Amino acid sequence: MPEPFTEPLLLQTDAPVRTLPHVPWMDIAGVRAVVWALGREHVRFVGGCVRDLLLGRTSLDVDMATDLPPTESLLRLTNASIRVKPIGIEHGTVIAFTSTGQFEITTLRRDVETDGRHATVAFTDDWVEDAQRRDFTMNALSVDPDGNLFDPCGGLTDLEAGLVRFIGDPDQRIAEDALRLLRFFRFSAWYSRAGLDREGLAAAACNADKLEILSGERLSAELQRLLQAPDPTVAVEAMGRHNILQALTSLAIQPRPLRRLVALEQSHGMPPAPLTRLAAMLPGAETDYTVLAERLRFSKAETAKFKTLARPLPDLGADAAGIRRALYSTGDRDRYRQLALLALADGEPGHLDQRLQIAADWPWPKFPVGGFDLVEIGVKPGP
């Protein structure tokens, strides 16, 4: 992590607080082409790529903001022979397609009217005004192509301290967009190192009922991104204590088993599996899994996978022969591994190491008879 910035931050102004020695995204040919087309004085980098850079991480997921109206952005990109698609022109967002990637560019905005789910916006050329409408202080950071870092809301201090903090009044921020309630926990799971911000947590608890107005698709996407964090237990357990999990799922969900599951994943070098982590907190019958899959608008594939994790879990075998039979019956190595993790997290004794070893190494048997074999013994070919 870079050394903390020691000079006083100039809050609520559009003066740079620091100059970065290198802007890695400018090494990408497509980014340079977009910046050249729009004019480097009209472009700044925003979002996750800035956060990750300041934390010493590498991120090539580059988003840009511009003070140009969206119609002007379209015109300039098109004139530079860059293919562009207006994916959300009413909100000022276009995507530029280049030979080295596609990049989202959004015009600066201010909120005219919000109802917790949708916002009516007006475009602006004021960088500070745009920053102040964002959710968290760390998301108001921006970097221009010359490496100047702009921090009108104190986000650099919070980012370096590992604190996810709303800009201004947390209740007002959530009233503007109820999804920010879940984003608070998701960002805390990924970036917090000093616990959850007390004011943000109190506002989230008071506004939990607002989750009802959000679509299942938005809830699902945010929840799965939260559960994808390396260790989301502190954030998720806080959601449980403040009845936010219950408001989200409409079920008696229990966050504590998640801690055991995450510890098992980490000790065995297994990547996060959001659906398995969700299942760990929902030890109910298959009907509960069906209800939650419908509530969160899971795809058919996600629903099918999720329901295989319902309790009671199938017999996973207690010796080598039994494990092989159970693995073959499951029909999928990764699904068997997830079931094995869940079984131990649920308190089933032992066998995890042996189950994972066999799931990794056992050569999957192939049925020795095929269609050509049948033809050779006289069976007439069919469709």
C-alpha positions as CSV (number, residue, x, y, z in Angstrom):
1,M,0.0,0.0,0.0
2,P,1.3,3.5,-0.8
3,E,2.4,5.8,2.1
4,P,-0.6,7.7,3.5
5,F,-0.9,11.2,2.1
6,T,0.3,13.7,4.7
7,E,-0.8,17.0,3.3
8,P,-4.2,18.4,4.3
9,L,-7.0,17.2,2.1
10,L,-8.9,20.0,0.3
11,L,-12.5,18.9,0.8
12,Q,-15.4,20.1,-1.4
13,T,-13.1,21.6,-3.9
14,D,-11.9,20.4,-7.3
15,A,-8.2,20.8,-6.6
16,P,-5.9,17.8,-6.8
17,V,-4.7,16.5,-3.5
18,R,-1.8,14.4,-4.9
19,T,-0.1,13.5,-8.2
20,L,0.4,9.8,-8.9
21,P,3.8,8.9,-10.5
22,H,2.1,6.5,-13.0
23,V,-1.3,6.0,-14.4
24,P,-1.3,2.4,-15.5
25,W,-4.5,2.6,-17.6
26,M,-2.8,5.0,-19.9
27,D,-0.6,2.1,-21.0
28,I,-3.7,0.6,-22.6
29,A,-4.0,1.6,-26.3
30,G,-7.8,1.7,-26.2
31,V,-7.8,3.9,-23.1
32,R,-5.4,6.3,-24.8
33,A,-7.6,6.4,-27.9
34,V,-10.7,7.3,-25.8
35,V,-8.8,10.0,-23.9
36,W,-7.5,11.4,-27.1
37,A,-10.9,11.4,-28.7
38,L,-12.7,13.1,-25.8
39,G,-9.8,15.4,-24.8
40,R,-7.6,14.6,-21.8
41,E,-9.0,17.7,-20.0
42,H,-12.5,16.2,-20.2
43,V,-11.8,12.7,-18.8
44,R,-11.1,11.2,-15.4
45,F,-10.8,7.6,-14.2
46,V,-13.3,6.6,-11.5
47,G,-14.5,3.6,-9.5
48,G,-12.8,0.3,-8.7
49,C,-9.7,0.9,-10.8
50,V,-8.9,4.0,-8.7
51,R,-9.6,2.3,-5.4
52,D,-7.5,-0.7,-6.3
53,L,-4.6,1.4,-7.6
54,L,-4.5,3.3,-4.3
55,L,-4.5,0.0,-2.4
56,G,-1.6,-1.3,-4.5
57,R,-3.8,-3.8,-6.4
58,T,-3.9,-4.3,-10.2
59,S,-7.2,-3.6,-11.9
60,L,-7.8,-3.3,-15.7
61,D,-11.6,-2.8,-15.2
62,V,-11.4,0.8,-16.3
63,D,-14.4,3.2,-16.0
64,M,-14.2,6.8,-17.0
65,A,-16.2,10.0,-16.3
66,T,-16.5,13.0,-18.5
67,D,-17.8,16.6,-18.3
68,L,-19.0,16.4,-21.9
69,P,-22.7,15.9,-22.6
70,P,-23.4,12.3,-23.8
71,T,-24.3,13.4,-27.3
72,E,-20.9,15.2,-27.6
73,S,-19.1,12.1,-26.2
74,L,-20.8,10.0,-28.9
75,L,-19.9,12.5,-31.6
76,R,-16.2,12.7,-30.6
77,L,-15.8,9.0,-30.3
78,T,-17.4,8.3,-33.6
79,N,-15.3,11.0,-35.3
80,A,-12.2,9.2,-33.9
81,S,-13.4,5.9,-35.6
82,I,-14.2,4.3,-32.2
83,R,-17.2,2.1,-32.2
84,V,-19.6,3.3,-29.5
85,K,-22.9,2.1,-28.0
86,P,-25.2,4.3,-25.9
87,I,-26.2,1.6,-23.3
88,G,-27.8,4.1,-20.9
89,I,-27.9,7.4,-22.7
90,E,-30.7,8.7,-20.4
91,H,-28.2,8.4,-17.6
92,G,-25.3,9.6,-19.7
93,T,-23.5,6.3,-20.2
94,V,-21.9,5.0,-23.4
95,I,-19.5,2.1,-24.1
96,A,-16.5,2.6,-26.3
97,F,-15.3,-0.6,-28.1
98,T,-11.6,-0.7,-28.9
99,S,-9.1,-3.3,-30.0
100,T,-7.8,-3.6,-26.4
101,G,-11.1,-3.7,-24.6
102,Q,-14.4,-1.9,-24.0
103,F,-14.7,1.0,-21.7
104,E,-17.7,2.7,-20.0
105,I,-17.8,6.5,-20.1
106,T,-20.5,8.4,-18.0
107,T,-21.3,12.1,-18.1
108,L,-21.2,13.9,-14.8
109,R,-24.7,14.0,-13.2
110,R,-26.8,15.5,-10.5
111,D,-30.0,14.0,-9.1
112,V,-33.2,15.9,-9.9
113,E,-35.6,13.4,-8.4
114,T,-35.2,10.0,-6.7
115,D,-37.7,7.5,-5.3
116,G,-35.3,4.9,-3.8
117,R,-35.3,2.8,-6.9
118,H,-35.1,5.1,-9.9
119,A,-33.4,8.5,-10.4
120,T,-34.1,11.3,-12.7
121,V,-30.8,13.0,-13.5
122,A,-29.5,16.1,-15.2
123,F,-26.1,16.4,-16.7
124,T,-23.5,18.8,-15.3
125,D,-19.9,19.8,-15.9
126,D,-19.2,20.2,-12.2
127,W,-16.9,17.4,-10.9
128,V,-17.6,18.2,-7.3
129,E,-21.4,18.1,-7.7
130,D,-21.1,14.7,-9.4
131,A,-18.9,13.4,-6.6
132,Q,-21.3,14.6,-3.9
133,R,-24.1,12.5,-5.3
134,R,-22.2,9.3,-5.1
135,D,-22.6,6.8,-2.2
136,F,-19.3,6.4,-0.4
137,T,-16.4,8.7,0.1
138,M,-14.0,6.3,-1.5
139,N,-16.2,6.2,-4.6
140,A,-15.8,10.0,-5.1
141,L,-12.1,9.7,-5.8
142,S,-11.0,10.3,-9.4
143,V,-7.7,10.5,-11.3
144,D,-7.1,12.4,-14.5
145,P,-4.8,11.2,-17.4
146,D,-1.9,13.2,-15.9
147,G,-2.1,11.3,-12.6
148,N,-3.7,14.1,-10.6
149,L,-5.8,12.6,-7.8
150,F,-9.0,14.4,-6.8
151,D,-10.7,13.8,-3.5
152,P,-13.5,16.2,-2.7
153,C,-15.2,14.0,0.0
154,G,-12.3,12.7,2.1
155,G,-12.3,9.3,0.4
156,L,-8.5,8.8,0.5
157,T,-8.3,8.9,4.2
158,D,-11.2,6.5,4.6
159,L,-9.8,4.1,2.0
160,E,-6.4,4.0,3.7
161,A,-8.1,3.5,7.1
162,G,-10.3,0.7,5.7
163,L,-13.5,2.6,6.5
164,V,-16.6,2.5,4.2
165,R,-18.4,5.7,4.9
166,F,-21.4,7.3,3.3
167,I,-21.1,10.8,1.8
168,G,-23.2,13.1,3.9
169,D,-26.3,11.8,5.7
170,P,-26.5,8.0,5.3
171,D,-30.3,8.0,5.6
172,Q,-30.6,10.4,2.8
173,R,-28.1,8.4,0.6
174,I,-30.2,5.2,1.2
175,A,-33.5,7.1,0.6
176,E,-32.1,8.2,-2.8
177,D,-31.3,4.6,-3.8
178,A,-32.2,1.7,-1.5
179,L,-29.6,-0.6,-3.2
180,R,-27.0,1.5,-1.4
181,L,-28.0,-0.3,1.8
182,L,-26.7,-3.6,0.4
183,R,-23.7,-1.8,-1.3
184,F,-22.7,-0.6,2.2
185,F,-22.3,-4.2,3.4
186,R,-20.7,-5.4,0.1
187,F,-18.1,-2.6,0.1
188,S,-17.5,-3.2,3.8
189,A,-16.9,-6.9,3.1
190,W,-14.3,-6.0,0.5
191,Y,-12.6,-2.9,1.9
192,S,-13.3,-2.5,5.7
193,R,-10.5,-3.2,8.1
194,A,-11.7,-1.2,11.1
195,G,-15.2,-2.7,11.4
196,L,-18.4,-1.3,10.0
197,D,-19.1,2.5,10.2
198,R,-21.6,2.9,13.0
199,E,-23.6,5.7,11.4
200,G,-23.9,3.7,8.2
201,L,-24.9,0.5,10.0
202,A,-27.5,2.4,12.0
203,A,-29.0,3.8,8.8
204,A,-29.0,0.4,7.1
205,A,-30.9,-1.1,10.1
206,C,-33.5,1.6,10.1
207,N,-34.1,1.3,6.4
208,A,-34.1,-2.5,5.9
209,D,-37.8,-2.4,4.8
210,K,-36.8,-0.4,1.7
211,L,-35.2,-3.6,0.2
212,E,-38.8,-4.6,-0.7
213,I,-38.9,-2.1,-3.5
214,L,-35.9,-3.5,-5.3
215,S,-36.0,-6.1,-8.0
216,G,-34.8,-9.6,-7.3
217,E,-32.2,-9.3,-10.0
218,R,-30.6,-6.2,-8.4
219,L,-30.7,-7.9,-4.9
220,S,-29.2,-11.1,-6.3
221,A,-26.3,-9.4,-8.1
222,E,-25.4,-7.3,-5.0
223,L,-25.7,-10.2,-2.6
224,Q,-23.6,-12.5,-4.7
225,R,-20.9,-9.9,-5.1
226,L,-20.9,-9.4,-1.3
227,L,-20.5,-13.2,-0.8
228,Q,-17.7,-13.3,-3.3
229,A,-15.5,-11.3,-0.9
230,P,-12.6,-13.3,0.5
231,D,-14.1,-13.2,4.0
232,P,-17.5,-11.5,4.2
233,T,-18.4,-12.9,7.7
234,V,-18.1,-9.6,9.7
235,A,-20.4,-7.8,7.2
236,V,-22.9,-10.7,6.9
237,E,-23.1,-11.3,10.7
238,A,-23.9,-7.6,11.1
239,M,-26.6,-8.0,8.6
240,G,-28.0,-10.9,10.6
241,R,-27.9,-9.0,13.9
242,H,-29.8,-6.1,12.4
243,N,-32.5,-8.2,10.7
244,I,-31.3,-7.2,7.2
245,L,-30.7,-10.8,6.0
246,Q,-34.3,-11.6,7.1
247,A,-35.6,-8.5,5.2
248,L,-33.6,-9.5,2.2
249,T,-34.6,-13.2,2.0
250,S,-38.0,-13.2,3.9
251,L,-36.6,-16.4,5.6
252,A,-35.2,-17.2,9.0
253,I,-31.6,-17.2,7.8
254,Q,-28.7,-17.8,10.2
255,P,-25.3,-16.2,9.4
256,R,-23.2,-18.0,11.9
257,P,-22.5,-21.2,9.8
258,L,-20.9,-19.0,7.2
259,R,-17.9,-18.4,9.4
260,R,-17.2,-22.1,9.6
261,L,-17.6,-22.5,5.8
262,V,-15.2,-19.7,5.0
263,A,-12.6,-21.1,7.4
264,L,-12.8,-24.4,5.6
265,E,-12.6,-22.8,2.2
266,Q,-9.5,-20.9,3.2
267,S,-7.8,-23.8,4.9
268,H,-8.2,-26.0,1.8
269,G,-7.4,-23.3,-0.8
270,M,-10.8,-23.3,-2.3
271,P,-12.2,-20.1,-4.0
272,P,-15.4,-18.4,-2.7
273,A,-18.6,-20.0,-3.9
274,P,-21.5,-17.4,-3.3
275,L,-24.3,-19.9,-3.7
276,T,-22.7,-22.4,-1.3
277,R,-22.1,-19.6,1.2
278,L,-25.7,-18.6,0.9
279,A,-26.8,-22.2,1.4
280,A,-24.7,-22.5,4.5
281,M,-26.9,-19.9,6.1
282,L,-30.1,-21.5,5.0
283,P,-30.3,-25.0,6.5
284,G,-33.9,-25.5,5.6
285,A,-35.9,-27.8,3.3
286,E,-35.8,-27.6,-0.5
287,T,-38.9,-25.5,-0.5
288,D,-37.0,-22.7,1.2
289,Y,-34.4,-22.8,-1.5
290,T,-37.1,-22.6,-4.2
291,V,-38.7,-19.6,-2.5
292,L,-35.3,-17.8,-2.2
293,A,-34.3,-18.6,-5.7
294,E,-37.6,-17.0,-6.9
295,R,-37.2,-14.0,-4.6
296,L,-33.7,-13.4,-6.0
297,R,-34.6,-14.2,-9.6
298,F,-31.9,-16.8,-10.0
299,S,-31.4,-18.2,-13.5
300,K,-32.5,-21.8,-14.2
301,A,-29.0,-23.0,-13.9
302,E,-28.4,-21.1,-10.6
303,T,-31.7,-22.4,-9.2
304,A,-30.9,-26.0,-10.1
305,K,-27.4,-25.7,-8.5
306,F,-28.8,-24.0,-5.4
307,K,-31.4,-26.6,-4.8
308,T,-28.8,-29.4,-4.8
309,L,-27.4,-27.7,-1.7
310,A,-30.6,-28.1,0.2
311,R,-30.8,-30.1,3.5
312,P,-30.7,-32.9,4.1
313,L,-27.5,-33.3,2.1
314,P,-27.1,-36.6,0.2
315,D,-24.8,-39.4,1.5
316,L,-21.3,-38.4,0.5
317,G,-19.6,-41.6,1.5
318,A,-17.4,-42.5,4.5
319,D,-14.7,-44.6,2.9
320,A,-13.0,-44.6,-0.5
321,A,-15.5,-46.8,-2.3
322,G,-18.5,-44.9,-0.8
323,I,-16.9,-41.6,-1.7
324,R,-16.4,-42.7,-5.3
325,R,-20.0,-43.9,-5.6
326,A,-21.3,-40.6,-4.2
327,L,-19.1,-38.6,-6.4
328,Y,-20.2,-40.5,-9.5
329,S,-23.8,-40.2,-8.4
330,T,-23.5,-36.4,-8.0
331,G,-22.2,-36.2,-11.5
332,D,-20.0,-33.1,-11.0
333,R,-16.7,-32.8,-9.2
334,D,-17.1,-29.2,-8.1
335,R,-20.7,-29.8,-6.8
336,Y,-19.5,-32.7,-4.8
337,R,-16.7,-30.6,-3.3
338,Q,-19.2,-27.9,-2.3
339,L,-21.5,-30.5,-0.7
340,A,-18.5,-31.9,1.2
341,L,-17.6,-28.4,2.5
342,L,-21.3,-27.9,3.6
343,A,-21.4,-31.3,5.3
344,L,-18.4,-30.5,7.5
345,A,-19.6,-26.9,8.1
346,D,-23.0,-28.4,9.3
347,G,-21.1,-30.5,11.8
348,E,-20.8,-33.9,10.0
349,P,-17.7,-35.6,11.4
350,G,-14.5,-35.8,9.3
351,H,-13.8,-37.2,5.8
352,L,-13.3,-33.8,4.1
353,D,-9.7,-34.2,3.2
354,Q,-10.3,-37.7,1.7
355,R,-13.4,-36.5,-0.1
356,L,-11.6,-33.6,-1.7
357,Q,-8.6,-35.7,-2.6
358,I,-10.8,-38.3,-4.4
359,A,-12.8,-35.6,-6.1
360,A,-9.6,-34.1,-7.5
361,D,-7.8,-37.3,-8.5
362,W,-10.2,-40.0,-9.3
363,P,-10.4,-40.7,-13.1
364,W,-14.0,-40.4,-14.1
365,P,-15.2,-43.8,-15.5
366,K,-16.4,-43.9,-19.0
367,F,-19.1,-46.3,-20.1
368,P,-17.3,-48.8,-22.4
369,V,-20.1,-49.3,-24.9
370,G,-20.9,-46.7,-27.6
371,G,-23.3,-46.3,-30.5
372,F,-20.8,-47.7,-33.0
373,D,-20.4,-50.9,-30.9
374,L,-24.2,-51.5,-31.2
375,V,-24.1,-50.9,-35.0
376,E,-21.3,-53.5,-35.3
377,I,-23.5,-56.1,-33.7
378,G,-26.4,-55.4,-36.0
379,V,-28.5,-52.8,-34.2
380,K,-30.1,-50.5,-36.9
381,P,-29.0,-46.8,-36.6
382,G,-31.7,-44.4,-35.7
383,P,-32.0,-40.6,-35.5
